[in-house]
């Protein structure tokens, strides 16, 4: 019993030290305080203001969080509509390197309930994680409306924060 207790204490100490040494560094962030309204079906396209400056990454884990106020107005005859978002990493030439989205691709961010009017308003966030080789990168957010029939979407104040 004494051995098990010592093992448990040692394990707890190791976990505690690892947690104390773990830290995150903000490597890039952008914010936009204006509303962006669109009603185009198709895309995805880059969300205005959601492209970071280039940053150097030594390799390893990269974490990105996109948050925004979001609202949708859609015709209830066409069912539930979504704004889908994706967090992408680009290299120094602007080439796609990786998706940091939890699903690895465009994923629902906010939705309509199928009733008329802006029926799903609120603040939403999505966080993605990826392992990248050493390099110089930028991170962007892309979005699309998943149904184009009489739908209007609004992304209000928004931010993108990248950590390593």
C-alpha positions as CSV (number, residue, x, y, z in Angstrom):
1,X,0.0,0.0,0.0
2,X,2.9,2.3,0.8
3,X,4.5,1.7,-2.6
4,X,1.2,2.5,-4.4
5,X,0.8,5.7,-2.5
6,X,4.4,6.7,-3.3
7,X,3.8,5.9,-7.0
8,X,0.7,7.9,-6.9
9,X,2.4,10.9,-5.3
10,X,5.3,10.6,-7.8
11,X,2.9,10.5,-10.7
12,X,1.0,13.5,-9.3
13,X,4.2,15.4,-8.9
14,X,5.3,14.7,-12.5
15,X,1.9,15.7,-13.9
16,X,1.9,18.8,-11.8
17,X,5.4,19.8,-13.0
18,X,4.4,19.2,-16.6
19,X,1.4,21.3,-16.2
20,X,3.4,24.1,-14.6
21,X,5.9,24.0,-17.5
22,X,3.3,24.0,-20.2
23,X,2.6,27.4,-21.6
24,X,1.1,28.8,-24.7
25,X,2.4,31.7,-26.6
26,X,0.2,34.0,-28.8
27,X,1.9,34.1,-32.2
28,X,-0.7,36.0,-34.1
29,X,-4.1,37.6,-33.7
30,X,-6.6,39.8,-35.6
31,X,-9.9,41.4,-34.8
32,X,-12.6,43.1,-36.8
33,X,-15.3,45.2,-35.1
34,X,-17.6,45.8,-38.1
35,X,-20.5,43.7,-39.3
36,X,-20.0,41.7,-42.4
37,X,-23.3,40.8,-44.2
38,X,-23.5,38.6,-47.2
39,X,-26.1,36.5,-49.0
40,X,-24.0,34.6,-51.6
41,X,-24.3,30.9,-51.9
42,X,-21.0,29.2,-52.8
43,X,-17.6,29.7,-51.7
44,X,-16.1,29.3,-49.3
45,X,-14.5,32.7,-49.3
46,X,-12.1,34.5,-46.9
47,X,-13.8,36.3,-44.0
48,X,-12.9,39.9,-44.2
49,X,-10.3,40.9,-41.6
50,X,-9.6,37.3,-40.6
51,X,-6.1,36.9,-41.9
52,X,-3.1,37.0,-39.5
53,X,0.2,38.6,-40.3
54,X,3.0,36.1,-41.2
55,X,4.7,34.4,-38.3
56,X,7.6,32.1,-37.9
57,X,6.8,28.7,-36.4
58,X,9.5,26.3,-35.1
59,X,7.4,23.3,-35.7
60,X,4.9,21.4,-33.5
61,X,1.5,22.2,-32.3
62,X,-0.5,25.2,-33.5
63,X,-3.9,26.1,-31.9
64,X,-6.3,28.6,-33.5
65,X,-9.6,30.0,-32.2
66,X,-12.1,31.9,-34.3
67,X,-14.9,33.6,-32.5
68,X,-17.7,35.9,-33.8
69,X,-21.2,37.2,-33.3
70,X,-23.3,35.4,-35.9
71,X,-26.9,35.6,-37.2
72,X,-28.8,34.0,-40.1
73,X,-32.0,35.0,-41.8
74,X,-33.4,32.4,-44.1
75,X,-36.6,31.4,-45.7
76,X,-38.2,28.7,-43.5
77,X,-39.5,26.9,-46.6
78,X,-36.0,25.7,-47.3
79,X,-35.2,24.3,-43.8
80,X,-32.3,25.0,-41.6
81,X,-29.3,26.9,-43.0
82,X,-25.8,27.1,-41.6
83,X,-22.8,29.4,-41.8
84,X,-19.9,26.9,-42.2
85,X,-16.4,28.0,-41.2
86,X,-12.9,26.6,-41.6
87,X,-9.6,27.8,-40.1
88,X,-6.8,27.3,-42.7
89,X,-3.0,27.6,-42.5
90,X,-1.1,29.0,-45.5
91,X,2.6,29.0,-46.3
92,X,4.6,32.1,-47.1
93,X,3.5,31.8,-50.8
94,X,-0.2,31.6,-49.9
95,X,-0.5,27.9,-50.6
96,X,-2.9,25.8,-48.4
97,X,-0.9,23.8,-45.8
98,X,-3.5,22.5,-43.3
99,X,-6.9,22.9,-41.9
100,X,-7.0,23.6,-38.2
101,X,-10.8,23.1,-38.0
102,X,-11.9,20.4,-35.6
103,X,-13.5,18.4,-38.5
104,X,-10.6,19.1,-40.8
105,X,-12.9,20.9,-43.2
106,X,-15.8,23.4,-43.3
107,X,-18.1,22.8,-40.3
108,X,-21.3,24.4,-39.0
109,X,-20.6,27.5,-37.0
110,X,-24.1,28.9,-36.5
111,X,-27.5,28.1,-37.9
112,X,-31.0,29.2,-38.5
113,X,-33.9,27.5,-36.8
114,X,-35.9,27.5,-40.0
115,X,-38.2,30.3,-38.8
116,X,-38.3,33.7,-40.5
117,X,-36.1,36.5,-39.2
118,X,-32.7,36.5,-37.6
119,X,-33.5,33.6,-35.4
120,X,-30.1,32.4,-34.3
121,X,-28.1,35.3,-32.9
122,X,-25.3,34.9,-30.5
123,X,-21.6,34.6,-30.0
124,X,-19.9,31.4,-31.2
125,X,-16.4,30.0,-31.3
126,X,-14.5,27.1,-32.8
127,X,-11.0,26.0,-31.9
128,X,-8.7,23.8,-34.0
129,X,-5.3,22.1,-33.4
130,X,-2.7,20.9,-35.8
131,X,0.9,19.8,-36.0
132,X,3.0,21.7,-38.5
133,X,6.6,21.5,-39.6
134,X,8.9,24.5,-39.1
135,X,8.0,27.4,-41.5
136,X,6.5,30.8,-42.0
137,X,2.7,30.8,-42.0
138,X,-0.4,32.9,-42.0
139,X,-3.8,31.7,-40.7
140,X,-7.1,32.6,-42.4
141,X,-10.8,31.9,-41.8
142,X,-13.1,30.9,-44.6
143,X,-16.9,30.8,-44.5
144,X,-19.8,29.9,-46.6
145,X,-23.6,29.8,-46.4
146,X,-24.6,26.2,-47.0
147,X,-27.8,27.0,-48.8
148,X,-28.2,29.9,-51.1
149,X,-31.9,30.3,-51.4
150,X,-33.0,33.6,-49.8
151,X,-30.5,33.5,-47.0
152,X,-28.6,36.4,-45.4
153,X,-25.8,35.9,-42.9
154,X,-24.1,38.4,-40.6
155,X,-20.7,37.9,-38.9
156,X,-20.4,40.7,-36.4
157,X,-17.3,41.5,-34.2
158,X,-14.9,38.7,-34.7
159,X,-11.4,37.5,-33.7
160,X,-8.8,35.0,-34.6
161,X,-6.1,34.0,-32.1
162,X,-3.2,31.6,-32.9
163,X,-1.1,30.0,-30.2
164,X,1.8,27.6,-30.1
